Amino acid sequence: MPVVNIITARFNSKNKEIKQKQITWYVHVQRIAERRLPKIALMWMSKQKRARGRPKKNWMEGIRKAMNERNLNEGQWEDRKQWILGVGQRRKTF
């Protein structure tokens, strides 16, 4: 059993780290100019219809869920100090 707990702890740690990096990238793209390619790609919507069945989750739904878990709102990234605390990101000092 201890091996399962260790694996679960490592998975949760890596999952949390990935979500933090995704939110950080999302906010970075939100701050850049509207005509830049990353922003255009983030806001692009396909014109094709989806297949039958339950709709698959997209990247933005994951970002919104991660932001809701941390009680972060759209536009709140203007105050960078508060935003960094909310994301759980700490600057590394060397």
Stockholm file with secondary structure:
# STOCKHOLM 1.0

chainA/1-94         MPVVNIITARFNSKNKEIKQKQITWYVHVQRIAERRLPKIALMWMSKQKRARGRPKKNWMEGIRKAMNERNLNEGQWEDRKQWILGVGQRRKTF
#=GR chainA/1-94 SS CHHHHHHHHHHHHHHHHHHHHHHHHHHHHHHSCTTSHHHHHHHCCCCSCCCSSSCCCCHHHHHHHHHHHTTCCTTGGGSHHHHHHHHTCCCCCC
#=GC SS_cons        CHHHHHHHHHHHHHHHHHHHHHHHHHHHHHHSCTTSHHHHHHHCCCCSCCCSSSCCCCHHHHHHHHHHHTTCCTTGGGSHHHHHHHHTCCCCCC
//
